[in-house]
Every structure is written in structure tokens, then in C-alpha cells.
Amino acid sequence: MAIVGAGPAGLTCAYFLAKMGYKTTVYEAQPLGGGMLGIAVPEFRLPRYVIEEEIDYIKNCGVDILYDSPIDATHTVNDLLSEGFRAVFIAPGAQASMRTGIPGEEEELAGVYYGLKFLTDVRTGADIRLQGKVIVIGGGNVAIDAARTALRVGAGDVQIFYRRTREEMPAWEKDIEEALEEGIVLNLHWAPKRILHHNGKVTGMEFVQSQTKYDDDGRARLSVDDKTVQRVDAEAVIISIGQAPDVSFLSRDSQIERSLWGSLEVNANTLATNIPGIFSGGDFITGPSTVIQAIASGRRAAIAINKYIHGDASRVEIIDEKTAMPSEAGLALEDETAKDQARVDVDLEKPEDRVKDFREVEKGYAQNDEAHREAKRCLRCDLERERREL
Ligand SMILES: Cc1cc2nc3c(=O)[nH]c(=O)nc-3n(C[C@H](O)[C@H](O)[C@H](O)COP(=O)(O)OP(=O)(O)OC[C@H]3O[C@@H](n4cnc5c(N)ncnc54)[C@H](O)[C@@H]3O)c2cc1C
């Protein structure tokens, strides 16, 4: 089996295939694995050693990972099939940064960065230093991570500008909260209008006021008020308005059917493409999503590939074992869920200390009793449902 991409989707698929007894090789373009977790999510949220431990475990299950080995026009997915691989899972993620299309963006200005590339460069050791005022555009995980990283590489004042409400921001609330604690300022309802520049260098941005409006059929659209304009000075601008899949590396595999929105067309149940033996999943198919969705997709693909090899055309069924628990099993509701127990808060480094470097922000459960309390919390969500139904 061949896998394209050592991100959460690819590694999970490789892991399950290896457990089923297949010889599995992962082709990874970068010199290190983990996908976005390894090259973009900052060290202060996810230290490298955690990813290394997971990858070592997967390798010990018999998976071969070939680094610096992109699948591209010189070594295609078709080539993999000709080389004897019986199935291929394509999971290269959503690597292309979306552009705003506003004036100034085309100028290749010094001081303009794209969130994903900025994070990847910093995480992989590029010497990037910022200073003064930095504007970050966007409201997703990448924007928040870019803003927090900007502080750690020297920015004095970081301001995030987002077009909609805080509730509409796709970033996790916990991370937004931590960013605010670190002194990052959130400006809501401002859409980017133009990048201001002088002598090839960014000097600031212009924003117009914006808000979400709903059509009669309930569809959300962004409404901007061109007359309410705000100018903000800045030494750098980080554009983080989203990522998209990039299918250009598949140029010579043109018989694989593309989807209308620029990815591949796959069967939603089996993740099979139109070419027998070629499957695809993760962010590459869904667009930017979450780690757990990518992992689920990798597992689904492994099950589908195993069925394909055995000529089994039935659907992939993944049974949710939690909700499959029989109610007559005499479950000890009182013992486990007598009272709601909130998650035990994890200690964090102090905001003023954590912006000084890339050390992990979460300190974990320092004391045994905290760890025990958290470990004893009931995660039997099916019991919650039964309790409500009683
Ligand atoms: C900054 C940031 C913060 C995030 N924070 C969170 C979070 O807090 N929680 C959460 O759940 N999710 C978060 N996400 C999203 C999460 O990381 C992704 O949803 C997940 O990594 C997608 O997994 P994937 O395997 O589909 O793709 P990816 O993780 O993108 O992995 C794809 C892999 O394929 C490789 N590749 C690409 N092209 C080729 C090629 N041609 N040949 C060989 N290899 C190739 C890439 O180098 C990469 O290693 C975040 C993402 C980013 C960028």
C-alpha cells in the first residue's frame, strides 16, 4: 500500500493498514512527519517530541516512511501503481494559502506574509524577526497561531482583524482566549480593503466595516459599509484567511476525476476516486478541518482499501461502540454520572512569561490528585443520553 502525505490522515491510514498485515509505505514531501501538526502548529501548543513519539509508534507497527519524497510530476500516483503498489491513499492536506485579492497584495511587498507559510517557516527554523505593529487578517486557527507566533518573534503590538463576530470565528475559543491573555487585540467587523505601502514595503492597511447579513432563505453573506473606513499603520501584515487543496502535483495523473471546488471527486463512504485502487481523504478532500476528522478519514480509507483488495463491494460501516452499549446492561448511572464533573483545568504558564519563547503553554496536571480527578471523569457520553431519556 502507498500513502501520499504523512499527516494525521495518511499516518492513520498507514497504521490501520499495517495492523491488517499490509506492507505500507508513506511518501512525504517534507523532511519530517505529522503534516500540519509537525510543520505549522506552533511548538507552544504542540511540542515536537509528542509527534515524534506517535510517529515512532506507527513506524514500530511496520510502516515505512520515506521523507523528502514528494509525489509529483516526476514520480506520480500512476507510477506507484506500476511499481506494484496495489492501492494508493492520497492525503496531502490543504496546503495552498488563499489570497484576499485586495489592492497591494500583488505587489510582493516586504513585510507581507501568509499565515501558513509564516508558521511553517518559523516552525522549521527560518530566521524570521518581526518588530513594531503587526496586523493579522483572519479568524481561524492559523490566524490565531500566526498572531501568537508573531509576538514570540519580536512583534510589539499584534492586532487581529476579522470580518464577522467572535462567535463566527472558526478558531477554538480556548485559543482565542489565550491569545487575548497574551495581549493580542481582536478587532471584529472589519474587512480588508487595501494594503498600504511605500518603496516596496508595507506601511499599513485600510479596512471597511463589515457584518454578516442573512438572506430571506437564511443564507449568510457579508455586507460591507464602504464609507466607514479605518486606516491602521503596521510594519508587517500576515494574511490568514484560509487554506485550500492544491491538485497541481497530480498534473500527470489527469485521469483522476477532479471536483468542482478544486479537489478530487471521491465516494463519501469509501473515499474511492474514479480510478480503481486510488483513494483520497483528509483536508485534501474536506478542505481545512480538524485533526480528528483527518484521523477518522484515514481509518475509513484503510477499511475501504482492505475491502477493495478482497473484492468486497459492501459499504464501510464504522460502528460507534459508545452508543451501541445495551441499556439493559445494568449500568451504574449513579456511580458514574451522579453529578456533573467539569473538566479539571490545566495550569498554564503566565501570559507574560509564555510570550518570551516557544515553550509549551499548557503545563499539564502537576499534582496527582488533579490527574486522578480528570482520569476518573465519566466520558461515557451514551449514559448522558440515556439519563435524559429516563
Ligand atoms: C496552524 C494550524 C493550527 C491548527 N490547529 C488545529 C487545532 O488546534 N485542532 C485541530 O483539530 N486541528 C487544527 N488544525 C487543522 C489540522 O492540523 C488539519 O485538519 C490536519 O492536520 C489535516 O490532516 P491531513 O493529514 O489531511 O493533512 P496535513 O496535516 O496537511 O498533512 C498532509 C501531509 O502531506 C504532505 N504532502 C503534501 N503534498 C505532498 C506530495 N505531493 N507528496 C508527498 N507528501 C505531500 C505534507 O507535507 C503533509 O505532511 C490546524 C491547522 C493549522 C495549519
The ligand as a Tripos MOL2 file, in Angstrom:
@<TRIPOS>MOLECULE
LIG
   53    58     1     0     0
SMALL
NO_CHARGES

@<TRIPOS>ATOM
      1 C1         -1.7000   26.4540   12.2000 C.3       1 LIG1
      2 C2         -2.7260   25.3690   12.2910 C.ar      1 LIG1
      3 C3         -3.3470   25.1370   13.5050 C.ar      1 LIG1
      4 C4         -4.2910   24.1240   13.6160 C.ar      1 LIG1
      5 N1         -4.8460   23.8860   14.8340 N.ar      1 LIG1
      6 C5         -5.6930   22.8340   14.9830 C.ar      1 LIG1
      7 C6         -6.2200   22.5000   16.2670 C.ar      1 LIG1
      8 O1         -5.9530   23.1640   17.2650 O.2       1 LIG1
      9 N2         -7.0280   21.4130   16.3600 N.ar      1 LIG1
     10 C7         -7.3500   20.6490   15.2770 C.ar      1 LIG1
     11 O2         -8.0650   19.6530   15.4120 O.2       1 LIG1
     12 N3         -6.8780   20.9580   14.0410 N.ar      1 LIG1
     13 C8         -6.0650   22.0270   13.8740 C.ar      1 LIG1
     14 N4         -5.5730   22.3260   12.6280 N.ar      1 LIG1
     15 C9         -6.0190   21.5340   11.4700 C.3       1 LIG1
     16 C10        -5.2800   20.1980   11.3490 C.3       1 LIG1
     17 O3         -3.8990   20.3980   11.5190 O.3       1 LIG1
     18 C11        -5.5960   19.5790    9.9940 C.3       1 LIG1
     19 O4         -7.0020   19.4450    9.8650 O.3       1 LIG1
     20 C12        -4.9330   18.2040    9.8190 C.3       1 LIG1
     21 O5         -3.5320   18.2880   10.0170 O.3       1 LIG1
     22 C13        -5.2330   17.6460    8.4220 C.3       1 LIG1
     23 O6         -4.5770   16.4190    8.2700 O.3       1 LIG1
     24 P1         -4.2050   15.8250    6.8250 P.3       1 LIG1
     25 O7         -3.4610   14.5710    7.0980 O.co2     1 LIG1
     26 O8         -5.4120   15.7670    5.9850 O.co2     1 LIG1
     27 O9         -3.2670   16.9100    6.1410 O.3       1 LIG1
     28 P2         -1.9140   17.6070    6.6160 P.3       1 LIG1
     29 O10        -1.7920   17.6500    8.0960 O.co2     1 LIG1
     30 O11        -1.8370   18.8830    5.8710 O.co2     1 LIG1
     31 O12        -0.7730   16.6240    6.0980 O.3       1 LIG1
     32 C14        -0.5190   16.4640    4.7240 C.3       1 LIG1
     33 C15         0.8920   15.9570    4.5430 C.3       1 LIG1
     34 O13         1.0910   15.6590    3.1460 O.3       1 LIG1
     35 C16         2.3510   16.1380    2.7400 C.3       1 LIG1
     36 N5          2.3070   16.3790    1.2880 N.ar      1 LIG1
     37 C17         1.6880   17.3910    0.6290 C.ar      1 LIG1
     38 N6          1.8600   17.2460   -0.7020 N.ar      1 LIG1
     39 C18         2.5790   16.1180   -0.8880 C.ar      1 LIG1
     40 C19         3.0660   15.4620   -2.0360 C.ar      1 LIG1
     41 N7          2.8370   15.9340   -3.2790 N.pl3     1 LIG1
     42 N8          3.8020   14.3340   -1.8760 N.ar      1 LIG1
     43 C20         4.0410   13.8370   -0.6230 C.ar      1 LIG1
     44 N9          3.6110   14.4440    0.5140 N.ar      1 LIG1
     45 C21         2.8740   15.5660    0.3690 C.ar      1 LIG1
     46 C22         2.5360   17.4060    3.5340 C.3       1 LIG1
     47 O14         3.8960   17.7780    3.6110 O.3       1 LIG1
     48 C23         1.9570   16.9840    4.8970 C.3       1 LIG1
     49 O15         2.9360   16.3760    5.6930 O.3       1 LIG1
     50 C24        -4.6340   23.3350   12.4900 C.ar      1 LIG1
     51 C25        -4.0070   23.5730   11.2620 C.ar      1 LIG1
     52 C26        -3.0570   24.5800   11.1580 C.ar      1 LIG1
     53 C27        -2.3810   24.8150    9.8370 C.3       1 LIG1
@<TRIPOS>BOND
     1     1     2 1
     2     2     3 ar
     3     2    52 ar
     4     3     4 ar
     5     4     5 ar
     6     4    50 ar
     7     5     6 ar
     8     6     7 ar
     9     6    13 1
    10     7     8 2
    11     7     9 ar
    12     9    10 ar
    13    10    11 2
    14    10    12 ar
    15    12    13 ar
    16    13    14 ar
    17    14    15 1
    18    14    50 ar
    19    15    16 1
    20    16    17 1
    21    16    18 1
    22    18    19 1
    23    18    20 1
    24    20    21 1
    25    20    22 1
    26    22    23 1
    27    23    24 1
    28    24    25 2
    29    24    26 1
    30    24    27 1
    31    27    28 1
    32    28    29 2
    33    28    30 1
    34    28    31 1
    35    31    32 1
    36    32    33 1
    37    33    34 1
    38    33    48 1
    39    34    35 1
    40    35    36 1
    41    35    46 1
    42    36    37 ar
    43    36    45 ar
    44    37    38 ar
    45    38    39 ar
    46    39    40 ar
    47    39    45 ar
    48    40    41 1
    49    40    42 ar
    50    42    43 ar
    51    43    44 ar
    52    44    45 ar
    53    46    47 1
    54    46    48 1
    55    48    49 1
    56    50    51 ar
    57    51    52 ar
    58    52    53 1
@<TRIPOS>SUBSTRUCTURE
     1 LIG1         1 GROUP 0 **** ****
